């Protein structure tokens, strides 16, 4: 299923998405030096191919404007390369976009195909349209999330200069980054285990610096609460969608009643059926907008707060290293053996720690600014959309009632 | 009798006359199948006050079978009634069922409901009165009315359904929300049941109904228990009926009946489908309400831990808005159910009653048919006796022939009567149905309007808070 930007057969909320999503979760100033976006995407079986489009005035690139095709695994490769790069230890690494997941949608489409015989033609067409719209929405979301990742990298003063990033943007062949095989995945798993075990140890150390102490307490709690809010918001949006789907079925049943009834109530039923169809579209939009402005926002900040926590962890690790180096130096001085070596080592640790602390401080302040701006933007837009839809619904209902009351 | 009616015609006041003219105009397209032209003005299918389907002869027959008041009284009363209404009484009676109260303890406990009647009809001694009734009393009333009127073609509104599980919870004393919900659902259903019953002009006249509404003490209806002997007998009879229905092949001379039966069959199917969808909506709306409440709490927690003051405040406000919206969803689910869903389930049961009435007509036809066959056989017997020259047997045969000729005549009359009654009843039913659906659906849409208006209020209050985040 090829999805072109202009091919919007769904309601106009999709085009809202198009424009708004670029800056939806992050308040970025994109400048002429480097602008990245995903201009096109193709869904092929279980792969999604993103066309990454770059416009840049930087001398690093051969041309001013160019595009390449990338897949999800290549984004992950880029993200992991940042994580593994020691030089970036002091920065919040933009969270990786989640894997495109069309399984649920595909299953539903399949079930619909199987159940075709048991419903009327109108119902089948309606449900098919619904599911196609759903598929399209998920598709647009995954495009947006991959794009946000790239934009965050492009906006970061240090990360935008990364060589791997430039290769990612420019190299027009396949990067041949196979997904991690089993062995590597297992290695990752153990690394994460060690990290969390470490995390427990390291977090026990009270930080001398008030700023970081506060940040750590804050982030730990915030992360957990965002996780909870994100899950609950998801459930709420899903219920909303189920209710909207029911309106669809009710509309169909009323239509059938209206066409079969022998009394003068048939006109009445047909009008009410029309109302339910229209109101259902609005309810579906409400659910989609809540998903976008609330659920997605919370999900994104769940990932970002995790990235911030990771930064704190890395800083704590380097602090521990520094303290160990101090102890080693004292021991060396006491024994008067390998003192120079210990001194150099200690100095390196000190430098590393101070570098991380400095950039971390700035990163965390920026994180807060970004977060506040994103929440503000999304909450305002959420309220505005809710109002717009409620007013639309009200209008529909009042018009319908006027007609019905006039008839009877 | 015809002369009496003609006298009544001329006694009618202008108001009632106009009412009938208007109703006839409204039904221009609806057929009114009645044979005697002078009856037309009175016996239109509109349930208007002065119109009581006056067919007292059929009422007498069922009366004798029942244990309640005797036939002649009914006839007199109905003539009285017409005279009273001719003098300007308006069809005005309002029933309320309220104040469910638990009486007794343990498994013998029951709920008593207050039945309040407000009326200006002169057949009642007071204009406002109330009594206490329990569920089995309602079932008893329905049972009596059904036994009197169903088999002559009247569509008797069905009583609310029994629920052993629901009632047991209440008896055992669980004070939780599900038992309160159950009681409320039942109370509303009982109210709708009575309102439908009194709207039926013939049933309104019934002394059992009046006794139910008026008298402070009511003999306990014992044969309505779910698992009683009588209950099981009823079930067996129903099964036998179903088998019989399959074997009766009626020569339908009137296409109207076949058409109507098909229509009701279709309507039944459609209503069931719609009902299922509405029930799903109620369920999902309740789910939405619960999930919104959970999210509200979560958002409040998030607001608490957010260290940017303005954002923290906005998040708390969001939590408050979502809490209010949760309330809204709950109220809407309530409306979804009590207005829309219950209307549909009431009508699904009413249509079952309509189908029952059509079945009775078939049985009536069968009886007539059987009488004709028996008469034929008796005539054959007579002929045989004549050939065999047995004078005493001939006399017996002739007697039997006379007997069965009368039965055939009665059978034909009964069949014609029930057909006529059904046509009227179906016409009345369809009018009621149209009115009911329109009224309730409009009310339901108004509830949706209210919800949207509230939503607008809440979000409008929140928007400046969100914008105030700096």
Interface residues (C-beta under 8 A of the other chain):
Chain A: X214 X218 X221 X222 X225 X226 X228 X229 X232 X233 X235 X236 X238 X239 X240 X242 X243 X246 X247 X249 X250 X253 X254 X256 X257 X260 X261 X262 X263 X264 X265 X268 X272 X275 X279 X368 X371 X372 X375 X376 X379 X380 X382 X383 X384 X386 X387 X390 X391 X393 X394 X397 X398 X400 X401 X404 X405 X408
Chain B: X263 X266 X267 X270 X271 X273 X274 X277 X278 X280 X281 X284 X285 X287 X288 X291 X292 X294 X295 X297 X298 X299 X301 X302 X304 X305 X306 X307 X308 X310 X311 X314 X315 X318 X430 X433 X434 X437 X438 X441 X442 X445 X446 X448 X449 X452 X453 X455 X456 X459 X460 X462 X463 X466 X467 X469
